[in-house]
Amino acid sequence: MIQLKSMLNCIDNSGAALVECVKVLKMKRAAKIGDRIIVVVQKQRNFGPESGPGGSVSISAANKVRRGDIRHAVVVRTAKKYQRPDGSVVKFDDNACVLINKGGEPIGSRLNGAHICRLGRRTSTDAV
């Protein structure tokens, strides 16, 4: 369950590593897997050894988002248990999301790590 001020890992290659939830959309108190939220990028991801102090050109080319950017996201993993209609229970070790644009397409082109396969049935995003 994701609520205000929850910290989430960003599992795509958009350039964000850690994001903070600032709003749960659709007038809900807490977001579950598949819900849309608004996040602020707290920490950027470093891409390779060339992205150090001397390689500032590759940082701007690889990162599609910067620290402090406000973006929409879809929750793909939660630490809270999630019960499926068939009775099985799914639980992850952390909270994670995928950044999307306002149209619903993911900003990054690749997802790293595990996520729920049934995510597409709950939302109209292309995150799966």
N, C-alpha and C positions, 0 to 999 in steps of 0.2 A: 504494500500500500504506500503510494507516493503522495506526499502532501507538501505544503509550503515549506521551503528551506531544506528539503531532502536533497542529498547529494547523490548523483548517479554517475556511473561510468558511461562513456560514449564509445560504442563498439564499432563505429564505422571509420572510414579513412577521411573524414572531413577536416580533421586537424584539431578537434577538441578531444581532450582526455577526460576531463572532469567537468560536470555541469551541475547547476543548482536549479531546482524547480521553483518557479515564482508564481505559477498559476496552473490550476487544473481546469481544463476546458469542459464545457457541457454542464456547468453548475454542480459539480460533485465535490465532496469533501476530500476524498482520496482517490487516486488513480490506480487502476489495476492493469494487468497485461493487456495491451491493445489500445489503451486510452491515449488521447492526445494531451500534451502538456506544453507549457511555455517555459523555456529554460534560459539561463544566462551562463555563458562559457566562463568557467573559473580558471581552468588550466589548459594550456595548449600542449599538443603532442609534438615531440621532436621526431623528425623523420631522418634517420641515418646520421653518420658522422659528419657529412658535409653541411649539416644544418647547424653547425656551431656558430661562434662569433664571426668567423670569416665568411661563412656561406649564407649570407642573408638573402641572396637572390633565390635560393632554393626553398627557403622558408615561406616566402610569399607565394611562390608558385605551387607548393604542395598543400599549404593550408588554405582551405576555403573559408574558414571562420577564424576570428581572432578573439583574444581574451576580452570579455565585456560585451560581446555580441548577444543580442536577444534573438532566439530562434524557436521554432516549433519543433516538437519531438514526439516520438511514439515510444511508449514503455514496452520493452521486450523481455525483461527479466525483473522479478521482484524477490526479495528475501521472504516475503509472506507466502504461506502455503496457498496454492491455487488448486481447487478441486474441479476436475473435468466432469462432464455429464455421465461418463461411463463409470465413475467412482474412483479413478486413479487420482493421486495427489502429486502435484509437481511443486518443487521448491528449489530455489537457486541460492547460491552463496552471497550474491550481491544484487544491487539494483543497477539496471542498465537501460539505455535508450538509444535510439537512432534518430539523428537530426533529419528533419524534412523541411521542404519549402512550403509555402502557403498552398500550393496545388496538391501536395501530398506525396510528391516524389522525393526519394532520399537525396540528400546533398552529396554524400559519399557514394562511391561506386562498389564498395566491398564491405561485408559485415565480418567482424572477427569474433569468434566465440559462438556459444550456443544461444539459440533463441527458439521461441515457440513456433511450430509450423502452422498452427491454426490461427495465426495472427491476422491473416488476410480476410478471414470470414467476419471479423469483428470491426475492422476498419477498411477504408477504401484506399489504403496506401500501397505502394509498391515495395515495401520494406522486406518482403519475404522472397 
